[in-house]
Amino acid sequence: MIRFDQVNKRYPGSDEILRDVSLEIAGGELVFVTGHSGAGKSTLLKLMAGIERPSSGTVLIGNQNISKLRSRMLPYLRRKFGLIFQDHKLLYDRNCFENVALPLYINGITGHEAGRRIRAALDKVGLLNKEKSMPITLSGGEQQRLAIARAVVSRPAILIADEPTGNLDEAYAKDIMRLFHAFQQVGVTVIIATHDAHGIQNIPAKLLHLDHGKLTIS
Ligand SMILES: Nc1ncnc2c1ncn2[C@@H]1O[C@H](COP(=O)(O)OP(=O)(O)OP(=O)(O)O)[C@@H](O)[C@H]1O
């Protein structure tokens, strides 16, 4: 469960980016966040993942108030999340297999079990044949899919994706949306920021719309 109560957010020296935002997301929901460029979508996702803290108001993740959470507890909170951000944050000196392996190794999963999960994740995003390739040799869309494989490999309870289909052609964008939908069907909470209103039309979901930092929910 993620809950915001009257959340405001400004960065040092910035205007108010999010204004009086209250929302609740239950476990297993599929949520799309839409809005114009600069509306505050990425900021909202960062607050949901505990990457940013609110300037005022309350953000609860599970039953933890992130403003009161000690820094050393953050890594434990982060394990709940699979994060896919616009700048993939791939490791360019490691191959695809090794990139996807990283969250598993951090959680102490290695060897045969790790290999099985890594290949299953690569297979889901259509990159099984690229496991030994270096990320720099992949197209933008392939790098995006690699970031998705890495985010889902440790089976997070909550998947947060910022414009995950931004660089993809229509067919792959549809596949990726189907993939996210499938994760939701097995109980994962999936939260996706997107410009792509077409891609989400036929998917039943909660819609959060931001306009200059003000939220409406439908
Ligand atoms: N670290 C930061 N410091 C200062 N201002 C920031 C920071 N991050 C974002 N902003 C500002 O906050 C506003 C909202 O940015 P945000 O990235 O949340 O919007 P967005 O809706 O995700 O935009 P886009 O669709 O273009 O990615 C923008 O005006 C941006 O310049």
The ligand as an SDF file (V2000), in Angstrom:
LIG
                    3D

 31 33  0  0  0  0  0  0  0  0999 V2000
   16.3160   17.5180   -8.8290 N   0  0  0  0  0  0  0  0  0  0  0  0
   15.6030   18.5840   -9.2490 C   0  0  0  0  0  0  0  0  0  0  0  0
   15.9250   19.8420   -8.8670 N   0  0  0  0  0  0  0  0  0  0  0  0
   15.1960   20.9060   -9.2640 C   0  0  0  0  0  0  0  0  0  0  0  0
   14.1060   20.8310  -10.0600 N   0  0  0  0  0  0  0  0  0  0  0  0
   13.7450   19.6120  -10.4810 C   0  0  0  0  0  0  0  0  0  0  0  0
   14.4650   18.4160  -10.1060 C   0  0  0  0  0  0  0  0  0  0  0  0
   13.8520   17.3450  -10.6780 N   0  0  0  0  0  0  0  0  0  0  0  0
   12.8140   17.8480  -11.3780 C   0  0  0  0  0  0  0  0  0  0  0  0
   12.7420   19.1910  -11.2630 N   0  0  0  0  0  0  0  0  0  0  0  0
   11.7240   20.0590  -11.8600 C   0  0  0  0  0  0  0  0  0  0  0  0
   10.4570   19.5840  -11.4600 O   0  0  0  0  0  0  0  0  0  0  0  0
    9.5070   19.7450  -12.5110 C   0  0  0  0  0  0  0  0  0  0  0  0
    8.8110   18.4180  -12.7400 C   0  0  0  0  0  0  0  0  0  0  0  0
    9.7630   17.4900  -13.2320 O   0  0  0  0  0  0  0  0  0  0  0  0
    9.4090   15.9610  -13.4370 P   0  0  0  0  0  0  0  0  0  0  0  0
   10.6300   15.3140  -13.9940 O   0  0  0  0  0  0  0  0  0  0  0  0
    8.8300   15.4270  -12.1810 O   0  0  0  0  0  0  0  0  0  0  0  0
    8.2560   16.0840  -14.5360 O   0  0  0  0  0  0  0  0  0  0  0  0
    7.6830   15.0000  -15.5720 P   0  0  0  0  0  0  0  0  0  0  0  0
    6.2080   15.1700  -15.5680 O   0  0  0  0  0  0  0  0  0  0  0  0
    8.2200   13.6480  -15.2190 O   0  0  0  0  0  0  0  0  0  0  0  0
    8.3130   15.5060  -16.9270 O   0  0  0  0  0  0  0  0  0  0  0  0
    8.7340   14.6790  -18.2660 P   0  0  0  0  0  0  0  0  0  0  0  0
    7.4710   14.0830  -18.8110 O   0  0  0  0  0  0  0  0  0  0  0  0
    9.2820   15.7490  -19.1490 O   0  0  0  0  0  0  0  0  0  0  0  0
    9.7520   13.6600  -17.8420 O   0  0  0  0  0  0  0  0  0  0  0  0
   10.2840   20.2550  -13.7180 C   0  0  0  0  0  0  0  0  0  0  0  0
   10.0600   21.6480  -13.8170 O   0  0  0  0  0  0  0  0  0  0  0  0
   11.7310   19.9630  -13.3790 C   0  0  0  0  0  0  0  0  0  0  0  0
   12.5830   20.9290  -13.9310 O   0  0  0  0  0  0  0  0  0  0  0  0
  1  2  1  0
  2  3  1  0
  2  7  2  0
  3  4  2  0
  4  5  1  0
  5  6  2  0
  6  7  1  0
  6 10  1  0
  7  8  1  0
  8  9  2  0
  9 10  1  0
 10 11  1  0
 11 12  1  0
 11 30  1  0
 12 13  1  0
 13 14  1  0
 13 28  1  0
 14 15  1  0
 15 16  1  0
 16 17  2  0
 16 18  1  0
 16 19  1  0
 19 20  1  0
 20 21  2  0
 20 22  1  0
 20 23  1  0
 23 24  1  0
 24 25  2  0
 24 26  1  0
 24 27  1  0
 28 29  1  0
 28 30  1  0
 30 31  1  0
M  END
$$$$
